[in-house]
């Protein structure tokens, strides 16, 4: 499991701590940075950096401000689902000068040009993640077919799970990357099925729409993907 250290006393750190504590995912937060896989700090990011949130020269760190709380929580969620023990923003992403720093006030003529690309949405492909084989085999990241009511959609999901000692059943949770699924959940639809393309569907639930637009999907029992280990 990914361990996270939160460093600082600013409102941004307080918000992240609260969000992690309230999450249905079992985030492991430690006080000692020496014991942490990832460190979140309220210090400013060094230059150069990506969005003021990460620097390729300082791996395993996220630099947080009030404007980037949602982004950092999304990154920590991705890390937890991947079982990451380390992360580094890709230098090719960092050197993209078209991306503004989150929270930086730009002149209106520059801001207008950048608004179409500026987003608080986190994208996992911007980063290289360090994991170990024992955790990788329990994770699934790929395309699935989701059925909600009479509508079928195809989307990417990143999921992992474990056997619950209380009931002896396998419980899994994942992040579904689908704007349409988010719309269906907002319309009050929760019951769903999920399957690999061409595979057998299993029951699942659209649990909630996250702050960054993804949908948390949960299920109990054997998931439809083979790379999730079911004990």
HELIX and SHEET records of a PDB file:
HELIX    1   1 UNK A   11  UNK A   22  1                                  12    
HELIX    2   2 UNK A   33  UNK A   35  5                                   3    
HELIX    3   3 UNK A   66  UNK A   68  5                                   3    
HELIX    4   4 UNK A   69  UNK A   82  1                                  14    
HELIX    5   5 UNK A   91  UNK A   94  1                                   4    
HELIX    6   6 UNK A  108  UNK A  114  1                                   7    
HELIX    7   7 UNK A  124  UNK A  126  5                                   3    
HELIX    8   8 UNK A  133  UNK A  136  1                                   4    
HELIX    9   9 UNK A  179  UNK A  186  1                                   8    
SHEET    1   A 4 UNK A  28  UNK A  30  0                                        
SHEET    2   A 4 UNK A   3  UNK A   7  1                                        
SHEET    3   A 4 UNK A  38  UNK A  41  1                                        
SHEET    4   A 4 UNK A  61  UNK A  63  1                                        
SHEET    1   B 2 UNK A  86  UNK A  89  0                                        
SHEET    2   B 2 UNK A 127  UNK A 130 -1                                        
SHEET    1   C 7 UNK A 139  UNK A 148  0                                        
SHEET    2   C 7 UNK A 151  UNK A 163 -1                                        
SHEET    3   C 7 UNK A 170  UNK A 177 -1                                        
SHEET    4   C 7 UNK A 215  UNK A 220 -1                                        
SHEET    5   C 7 UNK A 202  UNK A 209 -1                                        
SHEET    6   C 7 UNK A 191  UNK A 195 -1                                        
SHEET    7   C 7 UNK A 139  UNK A 148 -1                                        
END                                                                             
